[in-house]
Amino acid sequence: MLSIRYQRVLTLAICATLCAAAGAAEREVIWPTKSVRLIVPFAPGGATDIVARILAQGLAEVFGQQFVVDNRSGASGNIGVEMAVRSPPDGYTVLINNVSTGAINPIAFASTLKYDSTKELTGVALLASIPNLLVAGASFPPNTIKELIEYAKARPGQLNYSNPVGAYSHLDMLEFMNKAGIQMVNVPSKGAGSSFTPIIAGEIHFSFLNAATVMPQVKAGRMKAFVTTAKKRLTELPEVPTMAEAGFPGMGSVNWNGFFMPAKTPRAIVDKLAAATTQVLQRPAVQDAFAKAGVPLTPSTSPEEFQAFVRAEQKRWARIIKETNVKFE
């Protein structure tokens, strides 16, 4: 016969085991059970859209459910972000932000936005960081950055460029114009994917656009690239100098992309998406697809690491916007 003391110990052990099993079952969330909407706050064809479509396919294979890319462009990406913020926090809406919508817009448009994405979204995973290229159509007369600056100086206010208002590429262009001593007019776009066609046609003179979007056009000879914002020359375009080599050290930024979800999404779902994203990014076929698209992968190790990165980026861009005294409406 078991002693009373032993019976109590056994009962406590059984309870602990059952509680642990229940806790594990609770953590083992069953998600997704239907298709997931992946919001891209820009037009199709841009770098963020390219990243989204590659990952949507990989995540669909992991989970056995579709990840449907939903392009919601407009208002410098704020329309798509607001749609994600207003979505139910049930795990079936994922937003892919870039540096503009994730770090710049919350500061640049703080007075006009009807939401606070810094509080109403939670970071899941950093995906990639893409440099810019300063590009023009093949028929644009200048062939070097020096010639381009001289050409623009001789035509103050007569040339144009095209970037989403408040985007990192827009701020790069403003800084470049200031340091180069040139004056140009911005023709606001919905993203890089909607800018490169008018550049090729000569309707837009030149712009900073992300390398992933315009790399095929440059390689095909439909565009010419003058400089890159990457820290070192791109392997795919070794003849294109960096901003530092062109005489503009410390200037230029990169377009990072990352997954976000509504802030109240259950942590178990956030963790599950983060783990699956890491798994997909480690696949050789996926890495090859990103390499061919000219997209350098820079995955985070955890949601916490990514969220810390986003906070640091928001502080950095707040400083830049204040120093340049740029106003966006």
C-alpha positions as protocol buffer text, in pm:
chain_id: "A"
residue {
  index: 1
  type: MET
  ca { x: 0 y: 0 z: 0 }
}
residue {
  index: 2
  type: LEU
  ca { x: 134 y: 344 z: -92 }
}
residue {
  index: 3
  type: SER
  ca { x: 202 y: 587 z: 190 }
}
residue {
  index: 4
  type: ILE
  ca { x: -6 y: 902 z: 208 }
}
residue {
  index: 5
  type: ARG
  ca { x: 307 y: 1110 z: 149 }
}
residue {
  index: 6
  type: TYR
  ca { x: 398 y: 909 z: -161 }
}
residue {
  index: 7
  type: GLN
  ca { x: 42 y: 935 z: -293 }
}
residue {
  index: 8
  type: ARG
  ca { x: 59 y: 1312 z: -258 }
}
residue {
  index: 9
  type: VAL
  ca { x: 393 y: 1327 z: -442 }
}
residue {
  index: 10
  type: LEU
  ca { x: 256 y: 1104 z: -717 }
}
residue {
  index: 11
  type: THR
  ca { x: -58 y: 1317 z: -748 }
}
residue {
  index: 12
  type: LEU
  ca { x: 150 y: 1634 z: -776 }
}
residue {
  index: 13
  type: ALA
  ca { x: 372 y: 1473 z: -1041 }
}
residue {
  index: 14
  type: ILE
  ca { x: 72 y: 1364 z: -1245 }
}
residue {
  index: 15
  type: CYS
  ca { x: -79 y: 1713 z: -1222 }
}
residue {
  index: 16
  type: ALA
  ca { x: 249 y: 1871 z: -1330 }
}
residue {
  index: 17
  type: THR
  ca { x: 272 y: 1636 z: -1629 }
}
residue {
  index: 18
  type: LEU
  ca { x: -87 y: 1707 z: -1733 }
}
residue {
  index: 19
  type: CYS
  ca { x: -40 y: 2082 z: -1693 }
}
residue {
  index: 20
  type: ALA
  ca { x: 279 y: 2072 z: -1899 }
}
residue {
  index: 21
  type: ALA
  ca { x: 102 y: 1873 z: -2169 }
}
residue {
  index: 22
  type: ALA
  ca { x: -186 y: 2120 z: -2168 }
}
residue {
  index: 23
  type: GLY
  ca { x: 57 y: 2411 z: -2192 }
}
residue {
  index: 24
  type: ALA
  ca { x: 239 y: 2246 z: -2482 }
}
residue {
  index: 25
  type: ALA
  ca { x: -91 y: 2183 z: -2658 }
}
residue {
  index: 26
  type: GLU
  ca { x: -184 y: 2547 z: -2609 }
}
residue {
  index: 27
  type: ARG
  ca { x: 151 y: 2660 z: -2751 }
}
residue {
  index: 28
  type: GLU
  ca { x: 112 y: 2419 z: -3044 }
}
residue {
  index: 29
  type: VAL
  ca { x: -127 y: 2653 z: -3219 }
}
residue {
  index: 30
  type: ILE
  ca { x: -299 y: 2519 z: -3529 }
}
residue {
  index: 31
  type: TRP
  ca { x: -232 y: 2791 z: -3787 }
}
residue {
  index: 32
  type: PRO
  ca { x: -295 y: 2855 z: -4071 }
}
residue {
  index: 33
  type: THR
  ca { x: -610 y: 2663 z: -4154 }
}
residue {
  index: 34
  type: LYS
  ca { x: -694 y: 2881 z: -4456 }
}
residue {
  index: 35
  type: SER
  ca { x: -520 y: 3116 z: -4698 }
}
residue {
  index: 36
  type: VAL
  ca { x: -319 y: 3408 z: -4560 }
}
residue {
  index: 37
  type: ARG
  ca { x: -325 y: 3756 z: -4715 }
}
residue {
  index: 38
  type: LEU
  ca { x: 19 y: 3909 z: -4767 }
}
residue {
  index: 39
  type: ILE
  ca { x: -22 y: 4285 z: -4812 }
}
residue {
  index: 40
  type: VAL
  ca { x: 237 y: 4467 z: -5024 }
}
residue {
  index: 41
  type: PRO
  ca { x: 188 y: 4845 z: -4983 }
}
residue {
  index: 42
  type: PHE
  ca { x: 333 y: 4915 z: -5327 }
}
residue {
  index: 43
  type: ALA
  ca { x: 253 y: 4847 z: -5691 }
}
residue {
  index: 44
  type: PRO
  ca { x: 360 y: 4515 z: -5850 }
}
residue {
  index: 45
  type: GLY
  ca { x: 712 y: 4489 z: -5988 }
}
residue {
  index: 46
  type: GLY
  ca { x: 907 y: 4668 z: -5714 }
}
residue {
  index: 47
  type: ALA
  ca { x: 1160 y: 4511 z: -5477 }
}
residue {
  index: 48
  type: THR
  ca { x: 912 y: 4463 z: -5193 }
}
residue {
  index: 49
  type: ASP
  ca { x: 673 y: 4290 z: -5434 }
}
residue {
  index: 50
  type: ILE
  ca { x: 954 y: 4064 z: -5561 }
}
residue {
  index: 51
  type: VAL
  ca { x: 1049 y: 3964 z: -5206 }
}
residue {
  index: 52
  type: ALA
  ca { x: 684 y: 3900 z: -5117 }
}
residue {
  index: 53
  type: ARG
  ca { x: 616 y: 3674 z: -5414 }
}
residue {
  index: 54
  type: ILE
  ca { x: 923 y: 3458 z: -5361 }
}
residue {
  index: 55
  type: LEU
  ca { x: 841 y: 3409 z: -4993 }
}
residue {
  index: 56
  type: ALA
  ca { x: 468 y: 3359 z: -5054 }
}
residue {
  index: 57
  type: GLN
  ca { x: 547 y: 3053 z: -5262 }
}
residue {
  index: 58
  type: GLY
  ca { x: 788 y: 2913 z: -5005 }
}
residue {
  index: 59
  type: LEU
  ca { x: 553 y: 2968 z: -4712 }
}
residue {
  index: 60
  type: ALA
  ca { x: 267 y: 2807 z: -4902 }
}
residue {
  index: 61
  type: GLU
  ca { x: 481 y: 2497 z: -4944 }
}
residue {
  index: 62
  type: VAL
  ca { x: 568 y: 2489 z: -4572 }
}
residue {
  index: 63
  type: PHE
  ca { x: 214 y: 2536 z: -4442 }
}
residue {
  index: 64
  type: GLY
  ca { x: 8 y: 2380 z: -4719 }
}
residue {
  index: 65
  type: GLN
  ca { x: -201 y: 2697 z: -4741 }
}
residue {
  index: 66
  type: GLN
  ca { x: -188 y: 2979 z: -4994 }
}
residue {
  index: 67
  type: PHE
  ca { x: -16 y: 3308 z: -4911 }
}
residue {
  index: 68
  type: VAL
  ca { x: -194 y: 3548 z: -5146 }
}
residue {
  index: 69
  type: VAL
  ca { x: -4 y: 3865 z: -5241 }
}
residue {
  index: 70
  type: ASP
  ca { x: -234 y: 4169 z: -5224 }
}
residue {
  index: 71
  type: ASN
  ca { x: -82 y: 4489 z: -5371 }
}
residue {
  index: 72
  type: ARG
  ca { x: -236 y: 4795 z: -5205 }
}
residue {
  index: 73
  type: SER
  ca { x: -38 y: 5094 z: -5328 }
}
residue {
  index: 74
  type: GLY
  ca { x: -99 y: 5464 z: -5277 }
}
residue {
  index: 75
  type: ALA
  ca { x: -24 y: 5747 z: -5033 }
}
residue {
  index: 76
  type: SER
  ca { x: 345 y: 5651 z: -5019 }
}
residue {
  index: 77
  type: GLY
  ca { x: 251 y: 5303 z: -4898 }
}
residue {
  index: 78
  type: ASN
  ca { x: 31 y: 5425 z: -4614 }
}
residue {
  index: 79
  type: ILE
  ca { x: -289 y: 5280 z: -4764 }
}
residue {
  index: 80
  type: GLY
  ca { x: -156 y: 4925 z: -4747 }
}
residue {
  index: 81
  type: VAL
  ca { x: -14 y: 4975 z: -4399 }
}
residue {
  index: 82
  type: GLU
  ca { x: -343 y: 5110 z: -4266 }
}
residue {
  index: 83
  type: MET
  ca { x: -524 y: 4812 z: -4415 }
}
residue {
  index: 84
  type: ALA
  ca { x: -295 y: 4580 z: -4221 }
}
residue {
  index: 85
  type: VAL
  ca { x: -335 y: 4781 z: -3901 }
}
residue {
  index: 86
  type: ARG
  ca { x: -715 y: 4761 z: -3930 }
}
residue {
  index: 87
  type: SER
  ca { x: -718 y: 4387 z: -4001 }
}
residue {
  index: 88
  type: PRO
  ca { x: -821 y: 4135 z: -3733 }
}
residue {
  index: 89
  type: PRO
  ca { x: -519 y: 4013 z: -3531 }
}
residue {
  index: 90
  type: ASP
  ca { x: -595 y: 3649 z: -3614 }
}
residue {
  index: 91
  type: GLY
  ca { x: -283 y: 3566 z: -3812 }
}
residue {
  index: 92
  type: TYR
  ca { x: -445 y: 3581 z: -4154 }
}
residue {
  index: 93
  type: THR
  ca { x: -306 y: 3921 z: -4252 }
}
residue {
  index: 94
  type: VAL
  ca { x: 68 y: 3971 z: -4291 }
}
residue {
  index: 95
  type: LEU
  ca { x: 224 y: 4300 z: -4404 }
}
residue {
  index: 96
  type: ILE
  ca { x: 559 y: 4324 z: -4577 }
}
residue {
  index: 97
  type: ASN
  ca { x: 699 y: 4668 z: -4493 }
}
residue {
  index: 98
  type: ASN
  ca { x: 1011 y: 4826 z: -4630 }
}
residue {
  index: 99
  type: VAL
  ca { x: 1231 y: 5097 z: -4481 }
}
residue {
  index: 100
  type: SER
  ca { x: 994 y: 5368 z: -4606 }
}
residue {
  index: 101
  type: THR
  ca { x: 667 y: 5230 z: -4471 }
}
residue {
  index: 102
  type: GLY
  ca { x: 827 y: 5072 z: -4164 }
}
residue {
  index: 103
  type: ALA
  ca { x: 1066 y: 5344 z: -4044 }
}
residue {
  index: 104
  type: ILE
  ca { x: 1026 y: 5670 z: -4237 }
}
residue {
  index: 105
  type: ASN
  ca { x: 651 y: 5714 z: -4283 }
}
residue {
  index: 106
  type: PRO
  ca { x: 564 y: 5688 z: -3911 }
}
residue {
  index: 107
  type: ILE
  ca { x: 782 y: 5997 z: -3860 }
}
residue {
  index: 108
  type: ALA
  ca { x: 734 y: 6182 z: -4188 }
}
residue {
  index: 109
  type: PHE
  ca { x: 354 y: 6155 z: -4186 }
}
residue {
  index: 110
  type: ALA
  ca { x: 296 y: 6148 z: -3809 }
}
residue {
  index: 111
  type: SER
  ca { x: 67 y: 6452 z: -3820 }
}
residue {
  index: 112
  type: THR
  ca { x: -165 y: 6311 z: -4086 }
}
residue {
  index: 113
  type: LEU
  ca { x: -179 y: 5935 z: -4023 }
}
residue {
  index: 114
  type: LYS
  ca { x: -491 y: 5803 z: -3849 }
}
residue {
  index: 115
  type: TYR
  ca { x: -298 y: 5517 z: -3690 }
}
residue {
  index: 116
  type: ASP
  ca { x: 32 y: 5457 z: -3513 }
}
residue {
  index: 117
  type: SER
  ca { x: 206 y: 5166 z: -3679 }
}
residue {
  index: 118
  type: THR
  ca { x: 484 y: 5173 z: -3421 }
}
residue {
  index: 119
  type: LYS
  ca { x: 227 y: 5057 z: -3165 }
}
residue {
  index: 120
  type: GLU
  ca { x: -33 y: 4883 z: -3383 }
}
residue {
  index: 121
  type: LEU
  ca { x: 204 y: 4650 z: -3569 }
}
residue {
  index: 122
  type: THR
  ca { x: 453 y: 4396 z: -3440 }
}
residue {
  index: 123
  type: GLY
  ca { x: 768 y: 4293 z: -3623 }
}
residue {
  index: 124
  type: VAL
  ca { x: 803 y: 3928 z: -3719 }
}
residue {
  index: 125
  type: ALA
  ca { x: 1118 y: 3891 z: -3929 }
}
residue {
  index: 126
  type: LEU
  ca { x: 1374 y: 4093 z: -4122 }
}
residue {
  index: 127
  type: LEU
  ca { x: 1411 y: 3954 z: -4474 }
}
residue {
  index: 128
  type: ALA
  ca { x: 1643 y: 4148 z: -4704 }
}
residue {
  index: 129
  type: SER
  ca { x: 1830 y: 4476 z: -4752 }
}
residue {
  index: 130
  type: ILE
  ca { x: 1849 y: 4612 z: -5107 }
}
residue {
  index: 131
  type: PRO
  ca { x: 2071 y: 4900 z: -5226 }
}
residue {
  index: 132
  type: ASN
  ca { x: 1963 y: 5174 z: -5464 }
}
residue {
  index: 133
  type: LEU
  ca { x: 2096 y: 5258 z: -5808 }
}
residue {
  index: 134
  type: LEU
  ca { x: 2089 y: 5604 z: -5959 }
}
residue {
  index: 135
  type: VAL
  ca { x: 1954 y: 5526 z: -6305 }
}
residue {
  index: 136
  type: ALA
  ca { x: 1838 y: 5692 z: -6627 }
}
residue {
  index: 137
  type: GLY
  ca { x: 1705 y: 5573 z: -6960 }
}
residue {
  index: 138
  type: ALA
  ca { x: 1953 y: 5459 z: -7223 }
}
residue {
  index: 139
  type: SER
  ca { x: 1894 y: 5772 z: -7432 }
}
residue {
  index: 140
  type: PHE
  ca { x: 1977 y: 6011 z: -7146 }
}
residue {
  index: 141
  type: PRO
  ca { x: 2291 y: 6203 z: -7266 }
}
residue {
  index: 142
  type: PRO
  ca { x: 2522 y: 6182 z: -6960 }
}
residue {
  index: 143
  type: ASN
  ca { x: 2719 y: 5859 z: -6911 }
}
residue {
  index: 144
  type: THR
  ca { x: 2898 y: 5927 z: -6581 }
}
residue {
  index: 145
  type: ILE
  ca { x: 2795 y: 6078 z: -6249 }
}
residue {
  index: 146
  type: LYS
  ca { x: 3017 y: 6379 z: -6319 }
}
residue {
  index: 147
  type: GLU
  ca { x: 2850 y: 6438 z: -6656 }
}
residue {
  index: 148
  type: LEU
  ca { x: 2506 y: 6392 z: -6498 }
}
residue {
  index: 149
  type: ILE
  ca { x: 2571 y: 6660 z: -6235 }
}
residue {
  index: 150
  type: GLU
  ca { x: 2706 y: 6903 z: -6495 }
}
residue {
  index: 151
  type: TYR
  ca { x: 2404 y: 6834 z: -6718 }
}
residue {
  index: 152
  type: ALA
  ca { x: 2161 y: 6897 z: -6431 }
}
residue {
  index: 153
  type: LYS
  ca { x: 2339 y: 7213 z: -6314 }
}
residue {
  index: 154
  type: ALA
  ca { x: 2299 y: 7360 z: -6663 }
}
residue {
  index: 155
  type: ARG
  ca { x: 1923 y: 7297 z: -6641 }
}
residue {
  index: 156
  type: PRO
  ca { x: 1807 y: 7405 z: -6292 }
}
residue {
  index: 157
  type: GLY
  ca { x: 1446 y: 7304 z: -6227 }
}
residue {
  index: 158
  type: GLN
  ca { x: 1405 y: 7162 z: -6579 }
}
residue {
  index: 159
  type: LEU
  ca { x: 1475 y: 6796 z: -6500 }
}
residue {
  index: 160
  type: ASN
  ca { x: 1260 y: 6556 z: -6301 }
}
residue {
  index: 161
  type: TYR
  ca { x: 1284 y: 6239 z: -6098 }
}
residue {
  index: 162
  type: SER
  ca { x: 1019 y: 6000 z: -5965 }
}
residue {
  index: 163
  type: ASN
  ca { x: 997 y: 5859 z: -5612 }
}
residue {
  index: 164
  type: PRO
  ca { x: 714 y: 5803 z: -5362 }
}
residue {
  index: 165
  type: VAL
  ca { x: 688 y: 6109 z: -5139 }
}
residue {
  index: 166
  type: GLY
  ca { x: 874 y: 6043 z: -4814 }
}
residue {
  index: 167
  type: ALA
  ca { x: 1030 y: 5717 z: -4934 }
}
residue {
  index: 168
  type: TYR
  ca { x: 1393 y: 5643 z: -4860 }
}
residue {
  index: 169
  type: SER
  ca { x: 1471 y: 5683 z: -5230 }
}
residue {
  index: 170
  type: HIS
  ca { x: 1307 y: 6028 z: -5220 }
}
residue {
  index: 171
  type: LEU
  ca { x: 1519 y: 6130 z: -4920 }
}
residue {
  index: 172
  type: ASP
  ca { x: 1829 y: 5993 z: -5093 }
}
residue {
  index: 173
  type: MET
  ca { x: 1752 y: 6210 z: -5396 }
}
residue {
  index: 174
  type: LEU
  ca { x: 1692 y: 6519 z: -5183 }
}
residue {
  index: 175
  type: GLU
  ca { x: 2025 y: 6468 z: -5009 }
}
residue {
  index: 176
  type: PHE
  ca { x: 2202 y: 6403 z: -5339 }
}
residue {
  index: 177
  type: MET
  ca { x: 2057 y: 6720 z: -5497 }
}
residue {
  index: 178
  type: ASN
  ca { x: 2163 y: 6922 z: -5194 }
}
residue {
  index: 179
  type: LYS
  ca { x: 2519 y: 6791 z: -5196 }
}
residue {
  index: 180
  type: ALA
  ca { x: 2554 y: 6802 z: -5576 }
}
residue {
  index: 181
  type: GLY
  ca { x: 2408 y: 7154 z: -5597 }
}
residue {
  index: 182
  type: ILE
  ca { x: 2132 y: 7068 z: -5846 }
}
residue {
  index: 183
  type: GLN
  ca { x: 1757 y: 7143 z: -5860 }
}
residue {
  index: 184
  type: MET
  ca { x: 1499 y: 6895 z: -5988 }
}
residue {
  index: 185
  type: VAL
  ca { x: 1124 y: 6832 z: -5967 }
}
residue {
  index: 186
  type: ASN
  ca { x: 976 y: 6516 z: -5814 }
}
residue {
  index: 187
  type: VAL
  ca { x: 696 y: 6338 z: -6000 }
}
residue {
  index: 188
  type: PRO
  ca { x: 556 y: 6122 z: -5715 }
}
residue {
  index: 189
  type: SER
  ca { x: 517 y: 5754 z: -5793 }
}
residue {
  index: 190
  type: LYS
  ca { x: 354 y: 5456 z: -5623 }
}
residue {
  index: 191
  type: GLY
  ca { x: 682 y: 5267 z: -5605 }
}
residue {
  index: 192
  type: ALA
  ca { x: 986 y: 5165 z: -5807 }
}
residue {
  index: 193
  type: GLY
  ca { x: 778 y: 4925 z: -6013 }
}
residue {
  index: 194
  type: SER
  ca { x: 580 y: 5215 z: -6157 }
}
residue {
  index: 195
  type: SER
  ca { x: 884 y: 5439 z: -6211 }
}
residue {
  index: 196
  type: PHE
  ca { x: 1117 y: 5246 z: -6436 }
}
residue {
  index: 197
  type: THR
  ca { x: 890 y: 5242 z: -6746 }
}
residue {
  index: 198
  type: PRO
  ca { x: 872 y: 5626 z: -6773 }
}
residue {
  index: 199
  type: ILE
  ca { x: 1247 y: 5640 z: -6709 }
}
residue {
  index: 200
  type: ILE
  ca { x: 1312 y: 5404 z: -7000 }
}
residue {
  index: 201
  type: ALA
  ca { x: 1076 y: 5615 z: -7214 }
}
residue {
  index: 202
  type: GLY
  ca { x: 1260 y: 5934 z: -7119 }
}
residue {
  index: 203
  type: GLU
  ca { x: 958 y: 6088 z: -6947 }
}
residue {
  index: 204
  type: ILE
  ca { x: 1149 y: 6081 z: -6618 }
}
residue {
  index: 205
  type: HIS
  ca { x: 1512 y: 6191 z: -6642 }
}
residue {
  index: 206
  type: PHE
  ca { x: 1677 y: 5994 z: -6360 }
}
residue {
  index: 207
  type: SER
  ca { x: 1601 y: 5859 z: -6014 }
}
residue {
  index: 208
  type: PHE
  ca { x: 1728 y: 5649 z: -5728 }
}
residue {
  index: 209
  type: LEU
  ca { x: 1551 y: 5313 z: -5762 }
}
residue {
  index: 210
  type: ASN
  ca { x: 1620 y: 4986 z: -5586 }
}
residue {
  index: 211
  type: ALA
  ca { x: 1864 y: 4752 z: -5757 }
}
residue {
  index: 212
  type: ALA
  ca { x: 1629 y: 4454 z: -5756 }
}
residue {
  index: 213
  type: THR
  ca { x: 1374 y: 4636 z: -5971 }
}
residue {
  index: 214
  type: VAL
  ca { x: 1607 y: 4791 z: -6228 }
}
residue {
  index: 215
  type: MET
  ca { x: 1892 y: 4538 z: -6248 }
}
residue {
  index: 216
  type: PRO
  ca { x: 1738 y: 4350 z: -6545 }
}
residue {
  index: 217
  type: GLN
  ca { x: 1680 y: 4679 z: -6727 }
}
residue {
  index: 218
  type: VAL
  ca { x: 2040 y: 4790 z: -6674 }
}
residue {
  index: 219
  type: LYS
  ca { x: 2180 y: 4455 z: -6784 }
}
residue {
  index: 220
  type: ALA
  ca { x: 1960 y: 4462 z: -7094 }
}
residue {
  index: 221
  type: GLY
  ca { x: 2087 y: 4809 z: -7188 }
}
residue {
  index: 222
  type: ARG
  ca { x: 1748 y: 4980 z: -7148 }
}
residue {
  index: 223
  type: MET
  ca { x: 1881 y: 5179 z: -6853 }
}
residue {
  index: 224
  type: LYS
  ca { x: 2218 y: 5314 z: -6749 }
}
residue {
  index: 225
  type: ALA
  ca { x: 2335 y: 5313 z: -6387 }
}
residue {
  index: 226
  type: PHE
  ca { x: 2559 y: 5589 z: -6251 }
}
residue {
  index: 227
  type: VAL
  ca { x: 2618 y: 5494 z: -5885 }
}
residue {
  index: 228
  type: THR
  ca { x: 2499 y: 5251 z: -5617 }
}
residue {
  index: 229
  type: THR
  ca { x: 2422 y: 5320 z: -5251 }
}
residue {
  index: 230
  type: ALA
  ca { x: 2575 y: 4984 z: -5156 }
}
residue {
  index: 231
  type: LYS
  ca { x: 2890 y: 4996 z: -4943 }
}
residue {
  index: 232
  type: LYS
  ca { x: 3081 y: 4811 z: -5213 }
}
residue {
  index: 233
  type: ARG
  ca { x: 3032 y: 4758 z: -5584 }
}
residue {
  index: 234
  type: LEU
  ca { x: 2764 y: 4509 z: -5678 }
}
residue {
  index: 235
  type: THR
  ca { x: 2886 y: 4176 z: -5813 }
}
residue {
  index: 236
  type: GLU
  ca { x: 2626 y: 4193 z: -6090 }
}
residue {
  index: 237
  type: LEU
  ca { x: 2734 y: 4547 z: -6194 }
}
residue {
  index: 238
  type: PRO
  ca { x: 3105 y: 4576 z: -6112 }
}
residue {
  index: 239
  type: GLU
  ca { x: 3151 y: 4879 z: -6338 }
}
residue {
  index: 240
  type: VAL
  ca { x: 2908 y: 5094 z: -6133 }
}
residue {
  index: 241
  type: PRO
  ca { x: 3088 y: 5295 z: -5860 }
}
residue {
  index: 242
  type: THR
  ca { x: 2963 y: 5342 z: -5503 }
}
residue {
  index: 243
  type: MET
  ca { x: 2849 y: 5678 z: -5371 }
}
residue {
  index: 244
  type: ALA
  ca { x: 3176 y: 5708 z: -5178 }
}
residue {
  index: 245
  type: GLU
  ca { x: 3379 y: 5642 z: -5492 }
}
residue {
  index: 246
  type: ALA
  ca { x: 3173 y: 5905 z: -5673 }
}
residue {
  index: 247
  type: GLY
  ca { x: 3259 y: 6167 z: -5411 }
}
residue {
  index: 248
  type: PHE
  ca { x: 2958 y: 6132 z: -5181 }
}
residue {
  index: 249
  type: PRO
  ca { x: 3083 y: 5934 z: -4879 }
}
residue {
  index: 250
  type: GLY
  ca { x: 2827 y: 5838 z: -4616 }
}
residue {
  index: 251
  type: MET
  ca { x: 2534 y: 5912 z: -4847 }
}
residue {
  index: 252
  type: GLY
  ca { x: 2264 y: 5669 z: -4956 }
}
residue {
  index: 253
  type: SER
  ca { x: 2051 y: 5405 z: -4788 }
}
residue {
  index: 254
  type: VAL
  ca { x: 1925 y: 5053 z: -4843 }
}
residue {
  index: 255
  type: ASN
  ca { x: 1573 y: 4921 z: -4869 }
}
residue {
  index: 256
  type: TRP
  ca { x: 1520 y: 4663 z: -4596 }
}
residue {
  index: 257
  type: ASN
  ca { x: 1206 y: 4448 z: -4605 }
}
residue {
  index: 258
  type: GLY
  ca { x: 1037 y: 4267 z: -4319 }
}
residue {
  index: 259
  type: PHE
  ca { x: 721 y: 4088 z: -4211 }
}
residue {
  index: 260
  type: PHE
  ca { x: 478 y: 4256 z: -3971 }
}
residue {
  index: 261
  type: MET
  ca { x: 143 y: 4154 z: -3821 }
}
residue {
  index: 262
  type: PRO
  ca { x: -126 y: 4341 z: -3624 }
}
residue {
  index: 263
  type: ALA
  ca { x: 7 y: 4404 z: -3272 }
}
residue {
  index: 264
  type: LYS
  ca { x: -246 y: 4184 z: -3091 }
}
residue {
  index: 265
  type: THR
  ca { x: -176 y: 3876 z: -3304 }
}
residue {
  index: 266
  type: PRO
  ca { x: -113 y: 3579 z: -3068 }
}
residue {
  index: 267
  type: ARG
  ca { x: 257 y: 3539 z: -2997 }
}
residue {
  index: 268
  type: ALA
  ca { x: 241 y: 3170 z: -3087 }
}
residue {
  index: 269
  type: ILE
  ca { x: 138 y: 3264 z: -3442 }
}
residue {
  index: 270
  type: VAL
  ca { x: 408 y: 3530 z: -3468 }
}
residue {
  index: 271
  type: ASP
  ca { x: 668 y: 3276 z: -3360 }
}
residue {
  index: 272
  type: LYS
  ca { x: 536 y: 3016 z: -3603 }
}
residue {
  index: 273
  type: LEU
  ca { x: 558 y: 3257 z: -3899 }
}
residue {
  index: 274
  type: ALA
  ca { x: 904 y: 3371 z: -3792 }
}
residue {
  index: 275
  type: ALA
  ca { x: 1031 y: 3011 z: -3771 }
}
residue {
  index: 276
  type: ALA
  ca { x: 878 y: 2920 z: -4108 }
}
residue {
  index: 277
  type: THR
  ca { x: 1029 y: 3231 z: -4268 }
}
residue {
  index: 278
  type: THR
  ca { x: 1374 y: 3132 z: -4142 }
}
residue {
  index: 279
  type: GLN
  ca { x: 1320 y: 2784 z: -4280 }
}
residue {
  index: 280
  type: VAL
  ca { x: 1218 y: 2916 z: -4622 }
}
residue {
  index: 281
  type: LEU
  ca { x: 1511 y: 3160 z: -4641 }
}
residue {
  index: 282
  type: GLN
  ca { x: 1754 y: 2873 z: -4580 }
}
residue {
  index: 283
  type: ARG
  ca { x: 1637 y: 2681 z: -4886 }
}
residue {
  index: 284
  type: PRO
  ca { x: 1897 y: 2683 z: -5168 }
}
residue {
  index: 285
  type: ALA
  ca { x: 1628 y: 2736 z: -5434 }
}
residue {
  index: 286
  type: VAL
  ca { x: 1494 y: 3040 z: -5250 }
}
residue {
  index: 287
  type: GLN
  ca { x: 1842 y: 3181 z: -5199 }
}
residue {
  index: 288
  type: ASP
  ca { x: 1910 y: 3135 z: -5571 }
}
residue {
  index: 289
  type: ALA
  ca { x: 1586 y: 3314 z: -5657 }
}
residue {
  index: 290
  type: PHE
  ca { x: 1683 y: 3611 z: -5440 }
}
residue {
  index: 291
  type: ALA
  ca { x: 2035 y: 3618 z: -5582 }
}
residue {
  index: 292
  type: LYS
  ca { x: 1903 y: 3625 z: -5940 }
}
residue {
  index: 293
  type: ALA
  ca { x: 1671 y: 3911 z: -5842 }
}
residue {
  index: 294
  type: GLY
  ca { x: 1964 y: 4105 z: -5696 }
}
residue {
  index: 295
  type: VAL
  ca { x: 1821 y: 4093 z: -5345 }
}
residue {
  index: 296
  type: PRO
  ca { x: 2073 y: 4039 z: -5059 }
}
residue {
  index: 297
  type: LEU
  ca { x: 1918 y: 3838 z: -4775 }
}
residue {
  index: 298
  type: THR
  ca { x: 1970 y: 3973 z: -4421 }
}
residue {
  index: 299
  type: PRO
  ca { x: 1741 y: 3756 z: -4202 }
}
residue {
  index: 300
  type: SER
  ca { x: 1690 y: 3832 z: -3833 }
}
residue {
  index: 301
  type: THR
  ca { x: 1724 y: 3562 z: -3568 }
}
residue {
  index: 302
  type: SER
  ca { x: 1405 y: 3641 z: -3373 }
}
residue {
  index: 303
  type: PRO
  ca { x: 1106 y: 3878 z: -3363 }
}
residue {
  index: 304
  type: GLU
  ca { x: 1272 y: 4060 z: -3071 }
}
residue {
  index: 305
  type: GLU
  ca { x: 1588 y: 4125 z: -3272 }
}
residue {
  index: 306
  type: PHE
  ca { x: 1385 y: 4254 z: -3566 }
}
residue {
  index: 307
  type: GLN
  ca { x: 1171 y: 4479 z: -3347 }
}
residue {
  index: 308
  type: ALA
  ca { x: 1486 y: 4629 z: -3192 }
}
residue {
  index: 309
  type: PHE
  ca { x: 1622 y: 4687 z: -3542 }
}
residue {
  index: 310
  type: VAL
  ca { x: 1302 y: 4866 z: -3649 }
}
residue {
  index: 311
  type: ARG
  ca { x: 1308 y: 5091 z: -3343 }
}
residue {
  index: 312
  type: ALA
  ca { x: 1670 y: 5185 z: -3415 }
}
residue {
  index: 313
  type: GLU
  ca { x: 1583 y: 5260 z: -3779 }
}
residue {
  index: 314
  type: GLN
  ca { x: 1291 y: 5481 z: -3677 }
}
residue {
  index: 315
  type: LYS
  ca { x: 1519 y: 5682 z: -3448 }
}
residue {
  index: 316
  type: ARG
  ca { x: 1781 y: 5712 z: -3724 }
}
residue {
  index: 317
  type: TRP
  ca { x: 1533 y: 5839 z: -3982 }
}
residue {
  index: 318
  type: ALA
  ca { x: 1373 y: 6076 z: -3731 }
}
residue {
  index: 319
  type: ARG
  ca { x: 1715 y: 6236 z: -3691 }
}
residue {
  index: 320
  type: ILE
  ca { x: 1771 y: 6255 z: -4069 }
}
residue {
  index: 321
  type: ILE
  ca { x: 1430 y: 6411 z: -4132 }
}
residue {
  index: 322
  type: LYS
  ca { x: 1488 y: 6667 z: -3857 }
}
residue {
  index: 323
  type: GLU
  ca { x: 1836 y: 6754 z: -3982 }
}
residue {
  index: 324
  type: THR
  ca { x: 1719 y: 6801 z: -4342 }
}
residue {
  index: 325
  type: ASN
  ca { x: 1406 y: 6989 z: -4228 }
}
residue {
  index: 326
  type: VAL
  ca { x: 1196 y: 6794 z: -4479 }
}
residue {
  index: 327
  type: LYS
  ca { x: 817 y: 6834 z: -4453 }
}
residue {
  index: 328
  type: PHE
  ca { x: 578 y: 6579 z: -4602 }
}
residue {
  index: 329
  type: GLU
  ca { x: 200 y: 6606 z: -4630 }
}
